[in-house]
C-alpha cells in the first residue's frame, strides 16, 4: 500500500495500479478492511488515469465497493477519503454534478472531524468544476483558497496547485504573473520527480508565449511537452500534446507539419472517448488545414469540433474550438455566421472573466469589419485594441491588429 501511495504521489498510474492490485489481494486474504478500501479506490483512480473513459464503469464500481466497506466500518475519516476519490473519478468520467456532490460530502465530513488539512484538494476540485462550466472568476477564488489552505496545513502545495492558479492568471490577463507561477511549479515538480505534473505545468507555457506574441517559443515549448508526454507514455497526454503542437504550428504558419500532428491527435483522441479531447484535436486539425489553404476540410473539422464542444463548457478547449471556427468562417466569407459566433463567444468570455478570449473576440470584430469593407470601423477597433493589448503584454493581439490596420486604406485627401 505504501508503494501504491508513492506511485500515486508521482502520478505514475500504471505502476500504481499494479501495486494497488497487490495490496488489495493481500488485504483481502488477511481481512484488513481499511487497507482493502484504500487499495480499491487507489486502483480505481489509477485505472481511469492510465486508461480511457471505457474504464469508468469498472472503476466506479470499485469505488462503490470501497464506499460500502468504509461506511460499514463507521470510520468517517476513511469514508471521507473514499468520497474524495469518488469525486475525482466522477470528474475524470465527465459526471460533473455527481462529482461536485461527492466533493461537498467529503468537505462536510472532514470539517466535522476537524481535518482541515484535507480540504485543499477538495476546494481545488470544486474550483475545477466551476472552471469546466466557464466560470473563471469563481474557479480562481476556490483554487486560490485551496492553495492558501494547503500552505497553512499541508505539503507539496506549490507542486500541486501553483500551475493551475497560474493558468487562471493567464486567462485573466496577468501574463507575467502566470509565467512566474507556471515556471516555478514546473521546476518544483521536476525536482520532486513528478514528470506527469511537470508535463501538465509545461503544457501552459505555449499559451503564455502565444499570447505574448512569441510564436516560435510557443512551438518550442509544445515540442518539449510532446517529448515529455511520449517519454511518460500516457496515451491521453500524448494525444493532447499532438493537438496542442498542431495548434501552435498552425498559428505560426507551419501548415504541413501542423497537419501531420493534427491528424495524429484526431486518431489518438478517437481511442480515448473524451469529448473535449476529440473536439480540441479536430479544432487543431482545422487550423492546420486552414494554414494549408484547404478551406473545405477546415470547414468540416471546425464544424464537427463546435458541435462536440461549444463554449463555455471546458473553456480551455471550447474557446479554442470557437477561435478555430470563427477563423474558418471568416476565411470562407461566411460573415453573418462569423458575426453571430463572435458575439456569442465574446459575451461568454466577458461573463466568465476570460480576458484572453475577450481580446480575441474584439480582434475578430475588427477583422469582420474589415471583411465587410467597413474600413473606418475596422481601423478604429484595431487601433484601440492594439493600444490596450500592448499595455497588457498581449503581443499577438497587437501584432494582428497591426495587420488589420495595414489593410485599411488611409484617409482620402480631397482638394
Protein Blocks (a to p, Z undefined) as FASTA:
>chain_A
ZZmmmmmmnopaklmmmmmmmmmmmmmmnopaklmmmmmmmmmmmmmmmmcfklmmmmmm
mmmmmmmmmmmnopaklmmmmmmmmmmmmmmnopaklmmmmmmmmmmmmmmnopaklmmm
mmmmmmmmmmmnopaklmmmmmmmmmmmmmmmmghklmmmmmmmmmmmmmnopaklmmmm
mmmmmmmmmmnopaklmmmmmmmmmmmmmmnopaklmmmmmmmmmmmmmmnopaklmmmm
mmmmmmmmmmnopamlmmmmmmmmmmmmmmnopaklmmmmmmmmmmmmmmnopaklmmmm
mmmmmmmmccfehkllmmmmmmmmmmmmmmnopaklmmmmmmmmmmmmmmnopaklmmmm
mmmmmmmmmmnopaklmmmmmmmmmmmmmmnopaklmmmmmmmmmmpccddddZZ
